[in-house]
């Protein structure tokens, strides 16, 4: 189990780096929006067009990056929205079992479907060299590639969460499961 936990730790490290980059991209997205507003008003004052579609497209690409690349990190941190009516009253063990089943029955099949159906969509965009003509010819295909990367990251992060939750359920010390840390905090109080 130590080998699998080491693999899980490596996956978590990669997901964390990608998540932090997505987090900082939020600042870039806001700065692009500010630049769009400033250049639009400055252009109006000068009687020329300085803002426009380019900034909106760049801001949209930044948002796409944040949303797609941040998904695995948010999953790793157990920060996705949950309907917590029943789940919050369960034992940590029951929560871990539900998380294992959720990954196996829902997240992994959904992610594999995303990879399967997204592959053709992204490949078509690459073959065509798809660009956004309204934004001065910015390439679209790299942004679409983020779809496959995001689903791939979700798959490997799901594997990491499975490893940690199975280790927790089997009683392995320091499994890294989010349920273990809650149990340890509760016992410390």
N, C-alpha and C positions, 0 to 999 in steps of 0.2 A: 504494500500500500504506500510505502514511503516514496517509491519511484513515481507512482501516479500523482501523489501529492506534490512532488517536485515539478512534474509536468504542469499540473494545475497552477502552481505558483508562477511558472514561466508564462503561461497563458494570461494570468491575471496581470503580470507586469506589462506585457504587450498591450493588453486592453486598457490598462491605466494610462500608458503613454499616449495611445490614440485618443482616449477620453480627454486627457489634459489638452492635447492639441485642439480637439473640438471645442473645449471650453474656451481656450484663448481665441479661437476663430470667432467666437461671439463678439469679442471686442473689435475684430477686423470688420465684421458685418455692420456693427454700429457705426464705425468710422466711415465706411463706404456710404452708409445712409446719410451721415452728416455731410460728407463731401458732395453727395448728390444735391442736397438741399442748398448748400452754400453756392455751388456752381450754377444751380438753376436760378437763384435769386441774383447772383452777380451777373449772369448772362442776360437776365431781363433788364437789369440796370444799364448794361452796356449795349443792349439791343442785339445781342447775338446768342446763339444756343451753345451753352457750355455743358449742360447736364444732359440727361436723357436716358435712353434705353440701356446704354452700356452699364451705367451704375446700378440700375435696377436688376439687370441680369447678373452682374457680379455679386450683388447682395443676395439674390436668389441662390446662386451657386454656393455662397458661404452658408446660407441657411440649410441647403441640402446637405452640405458636408457636416454641419453640426448635428443635424437630425440623424443622418445615416451612420456616421462614425461614432456618435455618442450613444447609440442604442445598446451596444454590448457593454459599455462602461456603466451605464445606468442599471443594466441587468446585474452586473457584477456587484454593484453597490446595493442591490435589492431596493432600488428607488423607484421602480415602476409603480404606477397606480394600481391598487388592489381594491376590490370590494371586500372590506375588512369586517363584515358583520359576524361571520362564523369563524374565519381564520384567526382573528385576534384572540379568541377564547380557547384555542387548541393548545396542546402541549407542544414544546419545541420539536419533539420527535414526530408528532403528527404533522406539523408544518413541514418538516423535512421530507416526509413521505409524500405529501401533496406536491411539494416542489419537484421531487424526482418524477412523479407521475406527470406533472404538468410539462416538464421538459421533454419527457419521452413521448407523450401523447399529443402535445400541441406545438411546443416551440420547435423541436427538431423537424417534424413533418412540414410545418409552415416554412421554416428556413430552407429546407431542401426543395420545396415547391418554388420558393423565391429564386433560388439558384437555377433551378431547371428552366423556369419560364423567363427569367431575366437574362439568361445566357444568350438566347436568340435575339432578344431586344437590344442588348448591348453590342453583340457581334454585328448586327445590321447597321447600327450607328457607326461603328468603327469602319466597316467596309465602305460605307458611303462617305466617310470623312465628314459627318454631320456638323454643320456650323449654324450659328444663329446670325442670319443676315441682318436682322434689325439692330443687333448690337455690334456691328462692325466686323462680323465674321469670327466671333469668339467660338472656339470648338465646343461642341456639346458632348461629344463622346466620352471625354474624361469624366464629366459629371455623371453620366449614365453608368460608367464603370463603378462608381461608388455604390451602386445598388448591389452588385455582386460582392464587393468587398465587405459591405455591411452584413449581408447574409452569411458570408464566410466567417466573419468575426463572431456573429451570433452563434454559429455552429460550434466554434472552438470554445467560446465562453460557456455555452451550454454543457459541453463536455467537462469543463473545469468545475462548474457548479454540481454536475452529477458526481464527479469524483469526491468533492468536498462533502456533499450531503450523504453519500454512501459511506464515506469514512466516519462521519458523525454518527450515522445510524448503526454502524458496526462497533461503535465505542472507541474509535481511534482518538487518542489525545491530540489536541491541536490540529483538528481537521481543516480549520479555516472556514467552515460553514457559517453562514450568518446566524444560524440557529444556535450554534455552539457559543458564539460571543454573547448572545442574549442570555443563554443559560448561565454563563460565567458571571455576567453582570448581575443577574438576579440573585445568584448564590452569594455574591460579594456583599449584597445589601443586607 
